[in-house]
Amino acid sequence: MVRLVESGRAARVLTTACGLGVFDALARGPLPAVAVAERLGTDARAPGILLDALAGLGFARKRGGRYANSRVSGSFLRSGSPGGVLSNLRYQELLAPAWARLPEIVRTGVPPRSLRRLLAQDPEFSRDYILGMAEIARRPARELAGSLPLSGARDALDVGGGPGAFARALAEQQPGLRVTLLDLPPVLKLARRLLSGCASRRRIELKAGDYHKTPFGHEAFDLVLMSHITHDEGEAGNRRLVTRAFDALRPGGRLVIHDFMLSRDRTRPLYGALFSVHMLVYTRQGRAYGLDEYRRWMREAGFGSIRSFPVCAGLANATRAVVGSRP
């Protein structure tokens, strides 16, 4: 129990440091706590306490009263670090006020601000959310694309594809494949920047729209991908998405749903069960679902030859893909 409480405090120390820009402040070399406070524009006393905790956690080094980034923070927690996760942790920090209201949310079932409102009304959240998704999508996007039978596919639709990591991976995996990335205009503004210079960029179309409302088309695609969007939706909404995907696919086309997936009793893996609480905090109907639920929705929509496989197996935050074919 003590370790669990300790872990919660440690996570908040880390995300707070990311939100404040501590690791960027230390990027130029060792500094005393008072100099860090000056750079951050904070209280003079508090950063030293935070930095001591960061040093204890291994995210900072302390020598002679001066602090510096550790190897991990210097590589992954500074702005612009290749392979870094700073934006993802900043987005976690921006949701901390909502997590603090978890008891109220459990009582009422209503988050203080839904994901759709946050993306539409909060530019800071929208930026860090999309950039954070880009940071953690690189490996699973490549692995998923490499595991799909794409031979002969001409057109793919990436529904709610965010920063474009999966659209890019699909286009790079299958030369000649045209990928339409459907998402909200502010999201596509960031995706356009992230995809600039990509060799397959000319085969990726950025289509502005709301996947709840924007038509997918009729028999227009050989592949429809829904990666990490179903956990934002309720069961009825997901059933509609699966049915719309069926209509958008040509005969023989495939729907791919990629997400965190739970056991039948919804308690395992632990990461997925906790992620479901994360969805409770800032979506009105979302949660993590089980593979059995996805299979059922696909069968009811008319899909056949349904199969599934793990993505990034062995990681604590491993995901699964479930694939169904339109007869």
C-alpha positions as CSV (number, residue, x, y, z in Angstrom):
1,M,0.0,0.0,0.0
2,V,2.8,2.4,0.9
3,R,4.6,1.7,-2.4
4,L,1.3,2.4,-4.3
5,V,1.0,5.8,-2.6
6,E,4.7,6.5,-3.3
7,S,4.2,5.6,-7.0
8,G,1.3,8.1,-7.3
9,R,3.4,10.9,-5.7
10,A,6.4,10.0,-7.9
11,A,4.3,10.2,-11.1
12,R,3.0,13.6,-10.1
13,V,6.5,14.9,-9.4
14,L,7.6,13.9,-12.8
15,T,4.6,15.3,-14.7
16,T,4.8,18.5,-12.7
17,A,8.5,18.9,-13.7
18,C,7.6,18.4,-17.3
19,G,4.8,20.9,-17.2
20,L,7.0,23.5,-15.6
21,G,9.8,23.0,-18.0
22,V,12.4,21.9,-15.4
23,F,14.3,19.6,-17.8
24,D,14.6,22.4,-20.4
25,A,15.9,24.7,-17.7
26,L,18.7,22.2,-16.9
27,A,19.5,21.6,-20.5
28,R,22.5,24.0,-20.6
29,G,24.3,22.5,-17.6
30,P,24.2,22.1,-13.8
31,L,22.4,24.9,-11.9
32,P,21.7,25.6,-8.2
33,A,18.1,25.4,-7.2
34,V,17.8,29.2,-6.9
35,A,18.9,29.6,-10.6
36,V,16.3,27.0,-11.7
37,A,13.7,29.0,-9.8
38,E,14.7,32.2,-11.6
39,R,14.5,30.5,-15.0
40,L,11.1,29.1,-14.2
41,G,9.8,32.2,-12.5
42,T,8.7,30.3,-9.4
43,D,8.9,30.5,-5.7
44,A,12.6,30.4,-4.6
45,R,12.2,27.5,-2.1
46,A,9.9,25.0,-3.9
47,P,12.1,24.0,-6.9
48,G,14.8,22.7,-4.6
49,I,12.4,20.3,-2.9
50,L,11.1,19.2,-6.3
51,L,14.6,18.7,-7.7
52,D,15.7,16.6,-4.7
53,A,12.8,14.3,-5.4
54,L,13.7,14.2,-9.1
55,A,17.2,13.3,-8.2
56,G,16.0,10.5,-5.9
57,L,13.9,9.2,-8.7
58,G,16.8,9.2,-11.2
59,F,15.5,12.1,-13.4
60,A,18.1,14.6,-12.1
61,R,21.7,14.5,-10.8
62,K,22.8,16.5,-7.8
63,R,26.4,17.4,-7.1
64,G,27.7,20.1,-4.8
65,G,24.3,21.7,-4.5
66,R,23.9,21.9,-8.3
67,Y,21.4,20.0,-10.4
68,A,21.7,18.6,-13.9
69,N,19.6,16.3,-16.1
70,S,20.1,12.6,-15.8
71,R,20.8,10.6,-18.9
72,V,17.1,9.6,-19.2
73,S,15.7,13.1,-18.7
74,G,18.3,14.6,-21.0
75,S,17.4,12.1,-23.8
76,F,13.7,11.9,-23.4
77,L,12.3,14.8,-21.4
78,R,13.6,17.9,-23.1
79,S,11.8,19.8,-25.8
80,G,12.7,18.6,-29.3
81,S,14.4,15.4,-28.1
82,P,14.3,12.8,-30.8
83,G,12.2,9.9,-29.4
84,G,11.2,12.0,-26.4
85,V,8.0,11.8,-24.5
86,L,7.8,15.3,-23.0
87,S,4.5,16.2,-24.7
88,N,2.8,13.0,-23.5
89,L,3.8,13.7,-19.9
90,R,2.7,17.4,-20.3
91,Y,-0.7,16.2,-21.4
92,Q,-0.9,13.9,-18.4
93,E,-0.2,16.9,-16.2
94,L,-2.9,19.0,-17.9
95,L,-5.4,16.2,-16.9
96,A,-4.2,16.2,-13.3
97,P,-7.1,18.6,-12.1
98,A,-9.6,16.2,-13.6
99,W,-8.0,13.2,-11.9
100,A,-8.2,15.2,-8.6
101,R,-12.0,15.2,-9.1
102,L,-12.2,11.4,-9.6
103,P,-14.5,10.9,-6.5
104,E,-17.0,13.4,-8.0
105,I,-16.7,11.8,-11.4
106,V,-17.5,8.4,-9.9
107,R,-20.5,9.8,-8.1
108,T,-21.9,11.6,-11.2
109,G,-20.4,9.8,-14.2
110,V,-19.7,13.2,-15.7
111,P,-16.1,14.5,-16.3
112,P,-15.4,18.2,-15.7
113,R,-14.5,18.7,-19.4
114,S,-14.8,16.0,-22.1
115,L,-12.1,15.2,-24.6
116,R,-14.1,16.7,-27.5
117,R,-14.4,20.0,-25.6
118,L,-10.7,20.0,-24.6
119,L,-9.6,19.4,-28.2
120,A,-11.9,22.1,-29.5
121,Q,-11.4,24.8,-26.8
122,D,-8.0,24.3,-25.2
123,P,-5.1,24.9,-27.7
124,E,-2.4,23.9,-25.1
125,F,-4.1,20.6,-24.3
126,S,-4.8,19.9,-28.0
127,R,-1.1,20.5,-28.9
128,D,0.3,18.4,-26.2
129,Y,-2.3,15.7,-26.7
130,I,-1.6,15.3,-30.4
131,L,2.2,15.6,-30.0
132,G,2.1,13.2,-27.1
133,M,0.2,10.7,-29.2
134,A,2.9,11.0,-31.9
135,E,5.6,10.3,-29.4
136,I,4.2,7.0,-28.2
137,A,2.8,5.8,-31.6
138,R,6.1,5.3,-33.5
139,R,6.8,1.8,-32.5
140,P,3.3,0.3,-32.5
141,A,2.5,2.0,-35.8
142,R,5.5,0.3,-37.5
143,E,4.7,-3.0,-35.9
144,L,1.0,-2.9,-36.7
145,A,1.6,-1.9,-40.4
146,G,4.2,-4.7,-40.7
147,S,1.7,-7.3,-39.4
148,L,-1.1,-6.5,-41.8
149,P,-1.7,-8.1,-45.2
150,L,-1.6,-5.0,-47.3
151,S,-0.7,-6.6,-50.7
152,G,-3.1,-5.4,-53.3
153,A,-4.6,-2.7,-51.1
154,R,-5.0,0.6,-53.0
155,D,-6.9,2.9,-50.6
156,A,-6.9,3.1,-46.8
157,L,-8.9,5.3,-44.4
158,D,-7.3,6.2,-41.0
159,V,-10.2,7.2,-38.8
160,G,-9.3,9.8,-36.2
161,G,-5.6,9.3,-37.1
162,G,-4.3,12.2,-35.1
163,P,-0.7,13.0,-35.8
164,G,-0.5,10.6,-38.7
165,A,1.9,8.1,-37.3
166,F,-0.2,5.1,-38.4
167,A,-1.1,6.7,-41.8
168,R,2.6,7.2,-42.4
169,A,3.5,3.6,-41.4
170,L,0.8,2.2,-43.7
171,A,2.0,4.2,-46.6
172,E,5.6,3.3,-46.0
173,Q,4.8,-0.4,-45.6
174,Q,2.9,-0.7,-48.9
175,P,4.2,1.3,-51.9
176,G,1.3,2.7,-53.9
177,L,-1.2,2.7,-51.0
178,R,-3.1,5.9,-50.7
179,V,-4.1,6.8,-47.2
180,T,-6.8,9.2,-46.2
181,L,-6.4,10.6,-42.6
182,L,-9.7,11.9,-41.3
183,D,-9.5,14.2,-38.2
184,L,-10.5,17.6,-36.9
185,P,-8.9,20.7,-38.6
186,P,-6.7,21.7,-35.5
187,V,-5.4,18.2,-35.4
188,L,-4.6,18.1,-39.1
189,K,-2.6,21.4,-38.7
190,L,-0.2,19.5,-36.4
191,A,-0.3,16.4,-38.5
192,R,0.7,18.4,-41.6
193,R,3.8,19.7,-39.7
194,L,4.7,16.2,-38.4
195,L,4.4,14.6,-41.8
196,S,6.4,17.3,-43.7
197,G,9.4,15.7,-45.3
198,C,8.0,12.2,-45.1
199,A,8.8,10.3,-48.3
200,S,5.3,8.9,-48.6
201,R,3.6,12.3,-47.9
202,R,2.2,12.7,-51.4
203,R,0.1,9.5,-50.8
204,I,-1.4,10.7,-47.6
205,E,-4.5,12.9,-47.9
206,L,-5.5,15.0,-44.9
207,K,-9.3,15.2,-44.8
208,A,-10.8,17.6,-42.3
209,G,-13.9,16.3,-40.5
210,D,-15.5,14.9,-37.4
211,Y,-15.5,11.1,-37.6
212,H,-18.8,11.0,-35.8
213,K,-20.5,12.9,-38.6
214,T,-18.3,13.0,-41.7
215,P,-19.2,10.2,-44.2
216,F,-16.6,7.5,-44.7
217,G,-17.9,6.8,-48.3
218,H,-19.4,3.7,-49.8
219,E,-17.1,0.8,-51.0
220,A,-14.3,3.4,-51.3
221,F,-11.5,1.6,-49.3
222,D,-9.6,-1.6,-49.0
223,L,-8.6,-1.0,-45.4
224,V,-10.2,1.0,-42.6
225,L,-8.1,1.6,-39.5
226,M,-9.4,2.7,-36.2
227,S,-6.5,3.0,-33.8
228,H,-7.0,4.3,-30.3
229,I,-10.4,5.9,-31.0
230,T,-12.8,3.2,-29.7
231,H,-11.7,3.8,-26.1
232,D,-13.1,7.3,-26.4
233,E,-16.6,6.1,-27.3
234,G,-19.5,4.3,-25.7
235,E,-20.6,0.9,-26.9
236,A,-23.4,2.3,-29.1
237,G,-21.0,4.7,-30.8
238,N,-18.5,2.0,-31.5
239,R,-21.2,-0.2,-33.0
240,R,-22.0,2.6,-35.4
241,L,-18.4,3.1,-36.3
242,V,-18.0,-0.6,-37.1
243,T,-21.1,-0.6,-39.3
244,R,-20.0,2.6,-41.1
245,A,-16.6,1.0,-41.7
246,F,-18.3,-2.1,-43.2
247,D,-20.2,0.2,-45.7
248,A,-17.0,2.1,-46.6
249,L,-15.0,-1.1,-47.5
250,R,-14.9,-2.8,-50.8
251,P,-15.7,-6.5,-50.9
252,G,-12.7,-8.3,-49.4
253,G,-11.6,-5.2,-47.6
254,R,-10.6,-5.2,-43.9
255,L,-11.4,-3.3,-40.8
256,V,-8.5,-3.0,-38.3
257,I,-9.3,-1.9,-34.7
258,H,-6.2,-1.3,-32.6
259,D,-6.4,-0.4,-28.9
260,F,-5.8,-1.5,-25.3
261,M,-8.0,-4.6,-24.8
262,L,-9.1,-6.2,-21.6
263,S,-9.8,-9.7,-20.4
264,R,-13.4,-10.9,-20.3
265,D,-13.7,-9.8,-16.6
266,R,-12.1,-6.4,-17.5
267,T,-9.4,-6.7,-14.8
268,R,-6.4,-7.5,-16.9
269,P,-4.0,-6.3,-18.0
270,L,-3.6,-3.8,-15.2
271,Y,-2.5,-1.1,-17.6
272,G,-5.7,-1.4,-19.5
273,A,-7.9,-1.5,-16.4
274,L,-6.3,1.7,-15.1
275,F,-6.5,3.2,-18.6
276,S,-10.2,2.7,-18.5
277,V,-10.3,4.9,-15.4
278,H,-8.3,7.5,-17.4
279,M,-11.2,7.4,-19.9
280,L,-13.7,7.9,-17.1
281,V,-11.9,11.1,-16.1
282,Y,-12.2,12.9,-19.4
283,T,-14.7,11.2,-21.7
284,R,-18.4,10.9,-21.3
285,Q,-18.8,7.3,-22.4
286,G,-15.3,5.9,-23.1
287,R,-13.5,3.0,-21.5
288,A,-11.3,0.1,-22.4
289,Y,-13.1,-2.8,-24.1
290,G,-12.5,-6.5,-24.3
291,L,-11.5,-8.5,-27.4
292,D,-14.8,-10.4,-27.1
293,E,-16.7,-7.2,-27.5
294,Y,-14.9,-6.1,-30.6
295,R,-15.4,-9.6,-32.1
296,R,-19.1,-9.4,-31.4
297,W,-19.5,-5.9,-32.9
298,M,-17.7,-7.1,-36.1
299,R,-19.8,-10.2,-36.5
300,E,-23.0,-8.3,-36.0
301,A,-21.9,-5.8,-38.7
302,G,-21.3,-8.6,-41.1
303,F,-17.5,-9.1,-40.9
304,G,-16.0,-12.5,-41.2
305,S,-12.6,-14.2,-40.9
306,I,-12.0,-12.2,-37.6
307,R,-8.6,-12.6,-36.1
308,S,-6.5,-10.8,-33.6
309,F,-2.8,-10.4,-32.7
310,P,-0.7,-8.5,-30.1
311,V,1.2,-5.3,-30.8
312,C,4.4,-4.6,-28.9
313,A,3.9,-7.7,-26.8
314,G,5.9,-7.7,-23.6
315,L,5.5,-4.0,-22.9
316,A,3.4,-2.9,-19.9
317,N,1.3,-0.9,-22.3
318,A,1.0,-3.5,-25.0
319,T,-2.0,-3.3,-27.3
320,R,-3.9,-5.7,-29.6
321,A,-5.3,-5.5,-33.1
322,V,-8.5,-7.2,-34.3
323,V,-9.0,-7.6,-38.0
324,G,-12.3,-8.5,-39.8
325,S,-12.9,-8.9,-43.5
326,R,-15.9,-7.8,-45.5
327,P,-17.2,-10.7,-47.6
